[in-house]
Amino acid sequence: MTVMLTLALDLYTHSIVAFRLTMVSDTAMDVAMLLRDVMMPLPMREGWRQDMEWPYPGVPATLIARFAGHKVAALPFFPPETVTTDHGAPYKNHDVVEAERTLGCTILPARALRATDKCAVERAFGAINSLLLKHLLGFTGVDVADRGADPEAESVLTMSRMEHLIATWVVKVWQNRVLGEHAPSWGPGEEHSPNSLFAASMHQGGFSMQIPRPELYYQVLKAHHVKIHPGRGVKIGGLWSW
C-alpha cells in the first residue's frame, strides 16, 4: 500500500510544524486538518526522551504543559497567518477556503512558473526521502534503480507506525539539524537549526500562546446541509445516521 505525505512548513524557521499521512491523495479535509494541526501543541509520546520536550526559552515547558494539559514536544505551534499552497484541486476547494476563514489565515497560491515560491517545501520532501525513508527496509525508491530485489518482502509498516517514525524523526533530527544554506539576514554566517531560529524569533517578537479549544475540530469539518427524515434521520455520503 502506498501512502501520501502532506507537509506544513514554516518558511522562516524551516520547521516541519505538521504533517499528515493518507492512504490516497490528500483531500480538502486533510488540508484543513493539517492547518489545524499547525495550531496544536504536539504531545510527548511514549519512548521520547526529555531532550525532545519543549526547549524554547521564555516559555517554560511546565507552563506550556499546564495550559495544554499534557507534556509538549519540541515542535513549534502557532496560528498560521499566510499559507502558500500548490495549485492542486484540494487546495482550491471551497471547504479549505472556509476552513482557512475559520482559522483566520489567508491563502496565497504559489505563482505559476515560480519555483522559488515553494522551493523550501520541495527541499524538505527531498530531505525526508534521503535522510529517513531511503534507510527503511522495504524502501522502493522513485524508480527501479533505487529498490532492492524484493522490497515488498523486507518489511511491512503500518500507517500508525510510519506516522510515529516520521514524527520522531521530525522532533529529534530535523528540528535540530543545522540548515545548510538557509540563514537569517541578521546572522548570514551563523549556523542555525529550525529550533534555534524559532527560539530567536520568540526572543525578537515574543510568543503568543494560543491553544485552540476542542470545538475547533468540528468547526473546520465540511458542513453538510441535509434534510431530516422523520423516523430515519439524515443521509450523508450514502449512509443513514440517526
LINRAQUI-V581770 format. One line per field, one symbol per residue. psi: psi as a letter, one per 30 degrees, with the letter a starting at -180 (. if undefined). burial: b if it has 9 or more other C-alpha atoms within 8 Angstrom, else e. Layout:
psi=???
burial=???
This chain:
psi=kklkkkljkkeefgkjfllkklfakkleeeeeeeeeeefkkkkklkfklffgljfklejleeeeeeefglkklikkklkkekjkllgleffgkeeeeeeeeefglkkjkkkkgifffgeeeeeeeeeeeffdeffkkgkfaflffflaeifffelkkleeeeeeeeeeeeeedefgkkkdgjklffifglklleeeeeeeeeeeglkjjjjllffeeffflkkjjlkjkkffbljkhgkkk.
burial=eebbebbbbbeebbbbbbbbbbeeebebbbbbbbbbbbbbbeebeeeeeeebbbbbeeebbeebbeebeebbbbbebbbbeebbbeeeebbbbebbbbbbbbbbbbbebbeeeeeeebebbeeeeebbbbebbbeeebbbbeeeeebeeebeeeeeeeeeebbeeeebbbbbbbbbeebeeebeeeeeeeebbbbbbbbebbbeeeeeeebeeeebbeebbeeeeeeeeeebbbbbeeebee
